[in-house]
Every structure is written in C-alpha cells, then in structure tokens.
Amino acid sequence: MIYPALNFSVVRLKETDSTNRYLGGIPNKQEIPEGLVVLSAFQFSGRGQRDSVWESEKGKNLTFSILLKPIFLEPVKHFFLSRVISLAVHDFIRTETTEQVSIKWPNDILAGNRKIAGILIENSVRNNTIEYCIAGIGININQVSFSSNIPNPVSLAMLTGFRYRLDDCLARVLNGVQKYYLQLQSGDYSGLNSTFEKHLFLKGVMAGYILSGKKITAAIEGVTDEGILLMRKEEGEKIQCHGKELVYP
C-alpha cells in the first residue's frame, strides 16, 4: 500500500503548558489531518521522559509536537515512532556541529555527552491499532544559559557561536520526519533500526551503569522492535532494560 506524504501545517502559540497536552486536548483528532504541528514559543510546564521537566527559555528554542496517525503500525512496534523522530532530530543537529551526535536510549539526543534535545512520544491505542501518536520534541537552539539543576545541557548556539532562525530549523527537522516516516510506512523496519543503532550512545562500549539500584558493568548491544534495550554484562550475561530502571554513567 502506498501512503501519502505528510502535509505539515503549523499552529503557533505564544505559550502553553505543554504542546503535547495542547495537542492531546484537541477534540475529534480523527478529523484532524495527519501532520498537524503545534509550535509554542514558551512552555511553562514542558515535560520530558519519566515526568522530568523540560527547561526552555522563551523564544529561544524549538518546542513543538506533531500529530501522526500510524494506523499501519502494529502497537507492539510503537518504538519505531521514537526511532523516526530521534533520527530526524539527530540528522538536523549533526549537520550543524562537529561534536559527535548520538541517540541516548530511549529518547534523548546528545552532542558529545551533553543533552541537546529530548523527545516524548505518547500513543493512543484502540482495537489493537495506534489511532494517533503525539510526538513532542524539544531542541535547544539559541539558549545559552540553563538552570544549575539541569544536568549537562547544551544548545546549538553554545556549540557554534551562531544564532539560528527557528523557522528554518523547524523546516529541516520536519523534512527529516517526513523522510523517516515514509521509510516506516514502507515497512523497512530493519533499515530504520540499523540506522538508529548506528548512532546509539555507548553502543558496544563496556561502561558502568546502575540497573534497578545495582551497579553493573555492561555494553549496549541493540534495541528490540518493541524498544527494549539489550545489554551484555562484563561476565557475558545478556540482560534487557525497559527504561526507568537504568541509570547511565
């Protein structure tokens, strides 16, 4: 089956608590065309993974959410939506900096070892179908000062010394989403996963982690279709991680 390309349309807000909440609160989403983007100059209650807070100075960064309707995708393969968005953001940042850009499982983007972007995917499943997906994206673009309690953040402006036009940055990220979403629609799961794992933070590197409160030495080996992180401990034992239980070095 051939699916149509996404037709992005942008709703611009001066501020909102969270673009994911705003988009999620729109009634009758079944009638809204796929590709609606809600962009806010400021989020006063932006969220990240694990209920963390996303800090963003007003008018300095990209904070937006995209409505997708991946009814073609089995719910068990929902993590491929994270792969699509992560790769789109990764590719955009990689073109702007000489720092190594990587994807920190499950949904952070790093420049070097510093967080430059975060992603929050929320799916609505009904009758074994993903009826819609809200993909929230935050990218540090022009902000150069962060709160002291935010762990190791960085922005494009901090890396390059340049100031960026946010609309240009948005367009380039959306082009990446289009590219990888079409690849997902085509059923190229292995190709998407191969590209995703190529950019996976610390893949193949033996390092110290905390897993469920216990210190381990292990290496990341990959990610399952369902989004489970596969690791191999120093002594050879293979383990699986589901998210909240793992603390990175």
Sequence and secondary structure as in RCSB ss.txt:
>XXXX:A:sequence
MIYPALNFSVVRLKETDSTNRYLGGIPNKQEIPEGLVVLSAFQFSGRGQRDSVWESEKGKNLTFSILLKPIFLEP
VKHFFLSRVISLAVHDFIRTETTEQVSIKWPNDILAGNRKIAGILIENSVRNNTIEYCIAGIGININQVSFSSNI
PNPVSLAMLTGFRYRLDDCLARVLNGVQKYYLQLQSGDYSGLNSTFEKHLFLKGVMAGYILSGKKITAAIEGVTD
EGILLMRKEEGEKIQCHGKELVYP
>XXXX:A:secstr
        EEEEES BS HHHHHHTSS GGGS TTEEEEES BTT B GGG B    TTTSEEEEEEE  TTS G
GGTHHHHHHHHHHHHHHHHTT SS EEEETTTEEEETTEEEEEEEEEEEEETTEEEEEEEEEEE  S     TTS
 SB  HHHHHS    HHHHHHHHHHHHHHHHHHHHTT HHHHHHHHHHTBTTBT  EEEEETTEEEEEEEEEE T
T  EEEEETTS EEEE STTEE  
